[in-house]
Amino acid sequence: MSKCKNPAIVKLDKYKVYAWCTCGRSEKLPFCDGLHKGTEFKPLIFKAEEDKEHKLCNCGNTKKAPYCDATHKRLGD
């Protein structure tokens, strides 16, 4: 996925549907902008469960996608 290891802190709106980028090509990370077209990747569609700021994964290695689980802290440079 992305070379950016730090999570994106974004305000999500309760019940709104979002598309999280899984290919790392998006110019609007952590969200999908359609640049995966022609690849095997598809965005992860999710609905926010509450109005608040969330940390969304930018490294692509989280086990709790789309949310950051701090895996980026264990990645090498």
C-alpha positions, 0 to 999 in steps of 0.5 A: 500500500502507501509508503506513508506509515503514519495514520491519517487522523480524519473526522468521520460522520456517523452512518456515512459510508466511506471507501478506504484505499487498499492499493496505495495509489490514491492521491487522497489517502486514506480514501479511495479516488479510483486509481485502482481501476485496472488492478486487482484491488478494490476499496474497503467500504465501511460505515462510521459508527460514531461522529468523531476523529479516527486514525485510519491506516496509511501503511496498509498493514493493519489487522483492523482495516481501515483503522490504525492498529499501530502496526506502522510502528514496527515497520522498518524504513 
